[in-house]
Each structure stands twice: as C-alpha cells, then as structure tokens.
Amino acid sequence: MTQQSIESLYEQALNRKSKPEESSYTNYLYNKGLDKILKKIGEESTEVILGAKNTNDELIYETADLLFHLMVLLVEKDVSLDDIKDELGSREGQESRLHERKDWRV
Ligand SMILES: N=c1c2ncn([C@@H]3O[C@H](COP(=O)(O)OP(=O)(O)OP(=O)(O)O)[C@@H](O)[C@H]3O)c2ncn1[C@@H]1O[C@H](COP(=O)(O)O)[C@@H](O)[C@H]1O
C-alpha cells in the first residue's frame, strides 16, 4: 500500500499555492480564503470526534481529511512544518512545566 508523509502532504499544498491548477481542490480552498479553510477545519475536527465514537476505519479516514486541511491552513498562514516541529521539540523534557498548567486535569 502506498503511504504519504505529512511532509509530502505539506509540500503538495505549498506547491498548489505557488503553481495553482484549475481543477485543484486545494486551490479552490485558497481561492475561497481563510474563513472557508477554518470552516473546513471545524467540520473535519467534528468528523474526527464522530469517527472516534464509531469505528477506527472512520477515525482514520477523518483524521486524514483533517490533516490535509491543517496543511492547507498552515500554508495559507505561512507557517512551516519546521515551526510546528520546533514548538513540539521545545516541549520535550518539559513535562513539569506543562503540568504546571493545571487546566488539563479538569
Ligand atoms: N489529501 C487530500 C485530500 N483529503 C481530502 N481532500 C478533499 O477534501 C474534500 C473534503 O470533502 P467534503 O465533503 O468535506 O468537502 P466538499 O463537499 O467536497 O467541498 P466543500 O465542503 O469544501 O465545498 C474532498 O473534496 C476531498 O477530495 C483532499 N484533497 C486533496 N488531497 C491531497 O492533495 C493533493 C492535491 O489535490 P488537488 O489540490 O485537488 O489537486 C492530492 O493528490 C491529495 O494527495
């Protein structure tokens, strides 16, 4: 089975931004603008929640949809995958600092 990395999904979204294609769904989203992309993120997030309540197949399908739309959002906002990796990396070994935020316990 063919697999696709998050990096290549992001690269595709970046590539559509610099070289738009008429039949591209990614370009349809860019043309509609940020509010449309955010609406899709909201819808897809809800579908992930519903999928998780149903079957793992649905969860996997909806997570893939959400990841795709997240990559489009990051490109639209000029945020790189390295920005996200830097943020995640800065949290490594910082459990005690993160746990000071007691709100996650609620
Ligand atoms: N991974 C995806 C991907 N995941 C989901 N989708 C699209 O996201 C849409 C989500 O479905 P919905 O029913 O929620 O949305 P819709 O009713 O089609 O449209 P709207 O609600 O947005 O108006 C579908 O049209 C899917 O085709 C994706 N579209 C593209 N990709 C990747 O992006 C690449 C480039 O695609 P294009 O930009 O279309 O050339 C593709 O080769 C894929 O690798």
Backbone and ligand atoms as CSV (ligand in chain L), in Angstrom:
chain,resi,resn,atom,element,x,y,z
A,1,MET,N,N,0.845,-1.198,0.000
A,1,MET,CA,C,0.000,0.000,0.000
A,1,MET,C,C,0.884,1.254,0.000
A,2,THR,N,N,0.513,2.232,-0.822
A,2,THR,CA,C,1.277,3.480,-0.861
A,2,THR,C,C,1.005,4.296,0.395
A,3,GLN,N,N,2.062,4.898,0.928
A,3,GLN,CA,C,1.884,5.786,2.080
A,3,GLN,C,C,2.294,7.195,1.688
A,4,GLN,N,N,1.735,8.165,2.372
A,4,GLN,CA,C,2.139,9.548,2.149
A,4,GLN,C,C,2.542,10.177,3.472
A,5,SER,N,N,3.676,10.878,3.465
A,5,SER,CA,C,4.127,11.517,4.701
A,5,SER,C,C,3.439,12.872,4.878
A,6,ILE,N,N,3.432,13.343,6.113
A,6,ILE,CA,C,2.900,14.679,6.403
A,6,ILE,C,C,3.706,15.725,5.624
A,7,GLU,N,N,5.030,15.479,5.537
A,7,GLU,CA,C,5.893,16.426,4.825
A,7,GLU,C,C,5.470,16.559,3.364
A,8,SER,N,N,5.186,15.409,2.739
A,8,SER,CA,C,4.819,15.475,1.315
A,8,SER,C,C,3.416,16.079,1.141
A,9,LEU,N,N,2.534,15.862,2.095
A,9,LEU,CA,C,1.205,16.492,2.050
A,9,LEU,C,C,1.360,18.016,2.122
A,10,TYR,N,N,2.251,18.463,3.019
A,10,TYR,CA,C,2.511,19.904,3.155
A,10,TYR,C,C,3.126,20.453,1.864
A,11,GLU,N,N,4.098,19.723,1.305
A,11,GLU,CA,C,4.765,20.170,0.064
A,11,GLU,C,C,3.763,20.315,-1.067
A,12,GLN,N,N,2.805,19.361,-1.147
A,12,GLN,CA,C,1.781,19.450,-2.190
A,12,GLN,C,C,0.944,20.710,-2.023
A,13,ALA,N,N,0.579,21.009,-0.770
A,13,ALA,CA,C,-0.235,22.200,-0.500
A,13,ALA,C,C,0.551,23.468,-0.841
A,14,LEU,N,N,1.860,23.449,-0.537
A,14,LEU,CA,C,2.734,24.583,-0.849
A,14,LEU,C,C,2.861,24.759,-2.358
A,15,ASN,N,N,3.007,23.631,-3.033
A,15,ASN,CA,C,3.165,23.642,-4.481
A,15,ASN,C,C,1.919,24.185,-5.180
A,16,ARG,N,N,0.737,23.812,-4.670
A,16,ARG,CA,C,-0.515,24.327,-5.252
A,16,ARG,C,C,-0.610,25.839,-5.071
A,17,LYS,N,N,-0.048,26.343,-3.980
A,17,LYS,CA,C,-0.086,27.779,-3.709
A,17,LYS,C,C,0.749,28.533,-4.748
A,18,SER,N,N,1.936,27.995,-5.044
A,18,SER,CA,C,2.828,28.701,-5.971
A,18,SER,C,C,2.485,28.407,-7.431
A,19,LYS,N,N,1.919,27.207,-7.688
A,19,LYS,CA,C,1.545,26.854,-9.076
A,19,LYS,C,C,0.109,26.353,-9.099
A,20,PRO,N,N,-0.864,27.278,-9.054
A,20,PRO,CA,C,-2.276,26.862,-8.988
A,20,PRO,C,C,-2.696,26.034,-10.201
A,21,GLU,N,N,-3.609,25.104,-9.934
A,21,GLU,CA,C,-4.195,24.302,-11.018
A,21,GLU,C,C,-5.710,24.433,-10.951
A,22,GLU,N,N,-6.295,24.549,-12.118
A,22,GLU,CA,C,-7.720,24.864,-12.189
A,22,GLU,C,C,-8.616,23.845,-11.486
A,23,SER,N,N,-8.312,22.572,-11.658
A,23,SER,CA,C,-9.196,21.533,-11.106
A,23,SER,C,C,-8.839,21.154,-9.665
A,24,SER,N,N,-7.920,21.900,-9.065
A,24,SER,CA,C,-7.404,21.529,-7.741
A,24,SER,C,C,-8.350,21.938,-6.611
A,25,TYR,N,N,-8.664,20.977,-5.734
A,25,TYR,CA,C,-9.482,21.283,-4.547
A,25,TYR,C,C,-8.698,22.187,-3.593
A,26,THR,N,N,-7.386,21.990,-3.522
A,26,THR,CA,C,-6.543,22.827,-2.662
A,26,THR,C,C,-6.647,24.289,-3.104
A,27,ASN,N,N,-6.570,24.517,-4.423
A,27,ASN,CA,C,-6.684,25.882,-4.924
A,27,ASN,C,C,-8.086,26.449,-4.737
A,28,TYR,N,N,-9.094,25.575,-4.814
A,28,TYR,CA,C,-10.467,26.004,-4.505
A,28,TYR,C,C,-10.515,26.576,-3.087
A,29,LEU,N,N,-9.856,25.904,-2.146
A,29,LEU,CA,C,-9.846,26.387,-0.757
A,29,LEU,C,C,-9.086,27.713,-0.639
A,30,TYR,N,N,-7.897,27.804,-1.267
A,30,TYR,CA,C,-7.138,29.065,-1.209
A,30,TYR,C,C,-7.963,30.212,-1.808
A,31,ASN,N,N,-8.650,29.915,-2.915
A,31,ASN,CA,C,-9.429,30.977,-3.574
A,31,ASN,C,C,-10.590,31.436,-2.707
A,32,LYS,N,N,-11.184,30.502,-1.965
A,32,LYS,CA,C,-12.304,30.851,-1.078
A,32,LYS,C,C,-11.811,31.672,0.119
A,33,GLY,N,N,-10.574,31.404,0.550
A,33,GLY,CA,C,-9.986,32.215,1.613
A,33,GLY,C,C,-9.967,31.564,2.990
A,34,LEU,N,N,-9.403,32.330,3.944
A,34,LEU,CA,C,-9.142,31.794,5.285
A,34,LEU,C,C,-10.415,31.312,5.990
A,35,ASP,N,N,-11.496,32.082,5.896
A,35,ASP,CA,C,-12.716,31.682,6.614
A,35,ASP,C,C,-13.224,30.318,6.144
A,36,LYS,N,N,-13.137,30.061,4.834
A,36,LYS,CA,C,-13.570,28.757,4.295
A,36,LYS,C,C,-12.665,27.633,4.833
A,37,ILE,N,N,-11.354,27.894,4.849
A,37,ILE,CA,C,-10.416,26.881,5.349
A,37,ILE,C,C,-10.702,26.593,6.825
A,38,LEU,N,N,-10.954,27.648,7.598
A,38,LEU,CA,C,-11.249,27.464,9.026
A,38,LEU,C,C,-12.560,26.704,9.225
A,39,LYS,N,N,-13.536,26.975,8.351
A,39,LYS,CA,C,-14.817,26.249,8.428
A,39,LYS,C,C,-14.581,24.756,8.186
A,40,LYS,N,N,-13.727,24.457,7.206
A,40,LYS,CA,C,-13.421,23.045,6.930
A,40,LYS,C,C,-12.710,22.394,8.114
A,41,ILE,N,N,-11.788,23.135,8.752
A,41,ILE,CA,C,-11.087,22.583,9.923
A,41,ILE,C,C,-12.107,22.244,11.014
A,42,GLY,N,N,-13.068,23.152,11.213
A,42,GLY,CA,C,-14.113,22.902,12.208
A,42,GLY,C,C,-14.926,21.657,11.869
A,43,GLU,N,N,-15.341,21.552,10.595
A,43,GLU,CA,C,-16.142,20.387,10.161
A,43,GLU,C,C,-15.355,19.090,10.302
A,44,GLU,N,N,-14.112,19.140,9.829
A,44,GLU,CA,C,-13.307,17.911,9.839
A,44,GLU,C,C,-12.966,17.493,11.276
A,45,SER,N,N,-12.763,18.476,12.161
A,45,SER,CA,C,-12.493,18.151,13.573
A,45,SER,C,C,-13.693,17.437,14.183
A,46,THR,N,N,-14.879,17.950,13.884
A,46,THR,CA,C,-16.102,17.319,14.387
A,46,THR,C,C,-16.224,15.892,13.852
A,47,GLU,N,N,-15.865,15.726,12.560
A,47,GLU,CA,C,-15.961,14.387,11.965
A,47,GLU,C,C,-14.953,13.411,12.592
A,48,VAL,N,N,-13.797,13.939,13.018
A,48,VAL,CA,C,-12.835,13.083,13.726
A,48,VAL,C,C,-13.466,12.593,15.034
A,49,ILE,N,N,-14.124,13.503,15.740
A,49,ILE,CA,C,-14.759,13.133,17.017
A,49,ILE,C,C,-15.843,12.077,16.787
A,50,LEU,N,N,-16.686,12.313,15.778
A,50,LEU,CA,C,-17.755,11.352,15.486
A,50,LEU,C,C,-17.166,10.019,15.034
A,51,GLY,N,N,-16.103,10.088,14.209
A,51,GLY,CA,C,-15.449,8.865,13.731
A,51,GLY,C,C,-14.909,8.045,14.892
A,52,ALA,N,N,-14.298,8.753,15.858
A,52,ALA,CA,C,-13.718,8.054,17.024
A,52,ALA,C,C,-14.796,7.349,17.838
A,53,LYS,N,N,-16.016,7.860,17.800
A,53,LYS,CA,C,-17.130,7.227,18.520
A,53,LYS,C,C,-17.680,6.031,17.750
A,54,ASN,N,N,-17.345,5.944,16.453
A,54,ASN,CA,C,-17.886,4.859,15.632
A,54,ASN,C,C,-16.850,3.748,15.434
A,55,THR,N,N,-16.076,3.847,14.362
A,55,THR,CA,C,-15.108,2.772,14.093
A,55,THR,C,C,-13.722,3.365,13.847
A,56,ASN,N,N,-12.687,2.543,14.021
A,56,ASN,CA,C,-11.325,3.030,13.749
A,56,ASN,C,C,-11.139,3.354,12.266
A,57,ASP,N,N,-11.843,2.635,11.376
A,57,ASP,CA,C,-11.761,2.972,9.946
A,57,ASP,C,C,-12.233,4.401,9.712
A,58,GLU,N,N,-13.343,4.761,10.360
A,58,GLU,CA,C,-13.858,6.139,10.215
A,58,GLU,C,C,-12.890,7.140,10.830
A,59,LEU,N,N,-12.332,6.783,11.987
A,59,LEU,CA,C,-11.373,7.679,12.652
A,59,LEU,C,C,-10.171,7.938,11.750
A,60,ILE,N,N,-9.678,6.890,11.122
A,60,ILE,CA,C,-8.510,7.017,10.233
A,60,ILE,C,C,-8.853,7.904,9.040
A,61,TYR,N,N,-10.002,7.654,8.426
A,61,TYR,CA,C,-10.426,8.420,7.248
A,61,TYR,C,C,-10.575,9.901,7.587
A,62,GLU,N,N,-11.237,10.187,8.681
A,62,GLU,CA,C,-11.498,11.581,9.060
A,62,GLU,C,C,-10.225,12.281,9.541
A,63,THR,N,N,-9.319,11.534,10.174
A,63,THR,CA,C,-8.044,12.126,10.590
A,63,THR,C,C,-7.237,12.533,9.363
A,64,ALA,N,N,-7.259,11.700,8.321
A,64,ALA,CA,C,-6.549,12.038,7.078
A,64,ALA,C,C,-7.133,13.318,6.480
A,65,ASP,N,N,-8.465,13.430,6.471
A,65,ASP,CA,C,-9.116,14.660,5.980
A,65,ASP,C,C,-8.665,15.880,6.784
A,66,LEU,N,N,-8.644,15.720,8.115
A,66,LEU,CA,C,-8.270,16.846,8.982
A,66,LEU,C,C,-6.809,17.244,8.749
A,67,LEU,N,N,-5.918,16.256,8.634
A,67,LEU,CA,C,-4.501,16.564,8.414
A,67,LEU,C,C,-4.310,17.323,7.102
A,68,PHE,N,N,-5.016,16.880,6.059
A,68,PHE,CA,C,-4.931,17.585,4.771
A,68,PHE,C,C,-5.340,19.055,4.947
A,69,HIS,N,N,-6.486,19.282,5.593
A,69,HIS,CA,C,-6.966,20.665,5.750
A,69,HIS,C,C,-6.051,21.477,6.675
A,70,LEU,N,N,-5.440,20.832,7.662
A,70,LEU,CA,C,-4.476,21.533,8.526
A,70,LEU,C,C,-3.255,21.990,7.726
A,71,MET,N,N,-2.790,21.143,6.794
A,71,MET,CA,C,-1.639,21.528,5.969
A,71,MET,C,C,-1.985,22.739,5.106
A,72,VAL,N,N,-3.215,22.740,4.567
A,72,VAL,CA,C,-3.662,23.885,3.756
A,72,VAL,C,C,-3.700,25.152,4.626
A,73,LEU,N,N,-4.181,25.016,5.860
A,73,LEU,CA,C,-4.227,26.165,6.776
A,73,LEU,C,C,-2.826,26.696,7.072
A,74,LEU,N,N,-1.885,25.783,7.360
A,74,LEU,CA,C,-0.520,26.208,7.684
A,74,LEU,C,C,0.100,26.963,6.504
A,75,VAL,N,N,-0.091,26.421,5.297
A,75,VAL,CA,C,0.451,27.103,4.103
A,75,VAL,C,C,-0.208,28.472,3.946
A,76,GLU,N,N,-1.528,28.518,4.090
A,76,GLU,CA,C,-2.255,29.785,3.943
A,76,GLU,C,C,-1.732,30.842,4.919
A,77,LYS,N,N,-1.343,30.403,6.122
A,77,LYS,CA,C,-0.877,31.334,7.156
A,77,LYS,C,C,0.655,31.480,7.184
A,78,ASP,N,N,1.337,30.910,6.154
A,78,ASP,CA,C,2.811,30.998,6.098
A,78,ASP,C,C,3.497,30.403,7.326
A,79,VAL,N,N,2.917,29.356,7.847
A,79,VAL,CA,C,3.547,28.622,8.959
A,79,VAL,C,C,4.166,27.355,8.366
A,80,SER,N,N,5.436,27.095,8.690
A,80,SER,CA,C,6.109,25.918,8.126
A,80,SER,C,C,5.964,24.716,9.067
A,81,LEU,N,N,6.199,23.540,8.501
A,81,LEU,CA,C,6.186,22.338,9.349
A,81,LEU,C,C,7.319,22.417,10.372
A,82,ASP,N,N,8.436,23.061,9.996
A,82,ASP,CA,C,9.540,23.226,10.954
A,82,ASP,C,C,9.096,24.070,12.150
A,83,ASP,N,N,8.235,25.069,11.912
A,83,ASP,CA,C,7.710,25.870,13.037
A,83,ASP,C,C,6.996,24.959,14.037
A,84,ILE,N,N,6.221,24.009,13.508
A,84,ILE,CA,C,5.464,23.099,14.387
A,84,ILE,C,C,6.439,22.146,15.098
A,85,LYS,N,N,7.420,21.648,14.321
A,85,LYS,CA,C,8.388,20.712,14.920
A,85,LYS,C,C,9.219,21.410,15.992
A,86,ASP,N,N,9.565,22.686,15.752
A,86,ASP,CA,C,10.309,23.450,16.768
A,86,ASP,C,C,9.488,23.568,18.049
A,87,GLU,N,N,8.198,23.873,17.889
A,87,GLU,CA,C,7.325,24.017,19.067
A,87,GLU,C,C,7.236,22.688,19.822
A,88,LEU,N,N,7.046,21.593,19.062
A,88,LEU,CA,C,6.960,20.276,19.710
A,88,LEU,C,C,8.276,19.933,20.396
A,89,GLY,N,N,9.395,20.245,19.697
A,89,GLY,CA,C,10.715,19.955,20.258
A,89,GLY,C,C,10.961,20.723,21.542
A,90,SER,N,N,10.462,21.961,21.603
A,90,SER,CA,C,10.690,22.789,22.797
A,90,SER,C,C,9.953,22.225,24.007
A,91,ARG,N,N,8.992,21.332,23.766
A,91,ARG,CA,C,8.221,20.745,24.876
A,91,ARG,C,C,8.855,19.473,25.420
A,92,GLU,N,N,9.792,18.906,24.636
A,92,GLU,CA,C,10.415,17.645,25.068
A,92,GLU,C,C,11.145,17.860,26.382
A,93,GLY,N,N,10.899,16.996,27.332
A,93,GLY,CA,C,11.577,17.105,28.623
A,93,GLY,C,C,11.048,18.226,29.483
A,94,GLN,N,N,9.928,18.815,29.060
A,94,GLN,CA,C,9.362,19.953,29.811
A,94,GLN,C,C,8.087,19.557,30.537
A,95,GLU,N,N,7.938,18.256,30.849
A,95,GLU,CA,C,6.677,17.778,31.416
A,95,GLU,C,C,6.272,18.574,32.652
A,96,SER,N,N,7.254,18.864,33.522
A,96,SER,CA,C,6.884,19.528,34.773
A,96,SER,C,C,6.333,20.919,34.496
A,97,ARG,N,N,6.954,21.620,33.498
A,97,ARG,CA,C,6.468,22.959,33.169
A,97,ARG,C,C,5.043,22.883,32.611
A,98,LEU,N,N,4.823,21.916,31.693
A,98,LEU,CA,C,3.496,21.781,31.095
A,98,LEU,C,C,2.457,21.403,32.138
A,99,HIS,N,N,2.886,20.559,33.105
A,99,HIS,CA,C,1.941,20.097,34.117
A,99,HIS,C,C,1.583,21.181,35.126
A,100,GLU,N,N,2.392,22.288,35.119
A,100,GLU,CA,C,2.024,23.412,35.986
A,100,GLU,C,C,0.716,24.027,35.528
A,101,ARG,N,N,0.400,23.834,34.239
A,101,ARG,CA,C,-0.895,24.305,33.740
A,101,ARG,C,C,-1.942,23.283,34.151
A,102,LYS,N,N,-2.586,23.528,35.288
A,102,LYS,CA,C,-3.462,22.524,35.892
A,102,LYS,C,C,-4.757,22.302,35.097
A,103,ASP,N,N,-5.017,23.207,34.123
A,103,ASP,CA,C,-6.302,23.126,33.435
A,103,ASP,C,C,-6.501,21.801,32.705
A,104,TRP,N,N,-5.378,21.101,32.293
A,104,TRP,CA,C,-5.528,19.839,31.574
A,104,TRP,C,C,-6.097,18.750,32.462
A,105,ARG,N,N,-6.068,18.953,33.798
A,105,ARG,CA,C,-6.572,17.912,34.710
A,105,ARG,C,C,-8.091,17.885,34.758
A,106,VAL,N,N,-8.737,18.997,34.341
A,106,VAL,CA,C,-10.198,19.098,34.501
A,106,VAL,C,C,-10.914,18.091,33.621
L,1,LIG,N1,N,-5.228,14.588,0.794
L,1,LIG,C1,C,-6.021,15.247,0.106
L,1,LIG,C2,C,-7.400,15.404,0.498
L,1,LIG,N2,N,-8.080,14.926,1.554
L,1,LIG,C3,C,-9.335,15.372,1.413
L,1,LIG,N3,N,-9.457,16.104,0.273
L,1,LIG,C4,C,-10.657,16.717,-0.274
L,1,LIG,O1,O,-11.339,17.353,0.785
L,1,LIG,C5,C,-12.721,17.389,0.454
L,1,LIG,C6,C,-13.462,17.066,1.737
L,1,LIG,O2,O,-14.730,16.600,1.446
L,1,LIG,P1,P,-16.017,17.372,1.899
L,1,LIG,O3,O,-17.159,16.514,1.505
L,1,LIG,O4,O,-15.878,17.796,3.324
L,1,LIG,O5,O,-15.959,18.715,1.037
L,1,LIG,P2,P,-16.699,19.000,-0.342
L,1,LIG,O6,O,-18.163,18.833,-0.200
L,1,LIG,O7,O,-16.037,18.218,-1.464
L,1,LIG,O8,O,-16.365,20.543,-0.573
L,1,LIG,P3,P,-16.648,21.797,0.369
L,1,LIG,O9,O,-17.463,21.397,1.550
L,1,LIG,O10,O,-15.287,22.257,0.779
L,1,LIG,O11,O,-17.297,22.842,-0.505
L,1,LIG,C7,C,-12.965,16.393,-0.677
L,1,LIG,O12,O,-13.269,17.106,-1.887
L,1,LIG,C8,C,-11.631,15.658,-0.798
L,1,LIG,O13,O,-11.294,15.356,-2.141
L,1,LIG,C9,C,-8.253,16.150,-0.309
L,1,LIG,N4,N,-7.836,16.767,-1.444
L,1,LIG,C10,C,-6.530,16.623,-1.805
L,1,LIG,N5,N,-5.626,15.889,-1.059
L,1,LIG,C11,C,-4.201,15.762,-1.487
L,1,LIG,O14,O,-3.817,16.917,-2.185
L,1,LIG,C12,C,-3.327,16.577,-3.476
L,1,LIG,C13,C,-3.676,17.683,-4.449
L,1,LIG,O15,O,-5.079,17.728,-4.631
L,1,LIG,P4,P,-5.728,18.837,-5.543
L,1,LIG,O16,O,-5.396,20.151,-4.963
L,1,LIG,O17,O,-7.207,18.573,-5.578
L,1,LIG,O18,O,-5.122,18.681,-6.921
L,1,LIG,C14,C,-3.993,15.226,-3.802
L,1,LIG,O19,O,-3.217,14.489,-4.694
L,1,LIG,C15,C,-4.025,14.572,-2.441
L,1,LIG,O20,O,-2.771,13.970,-2.169
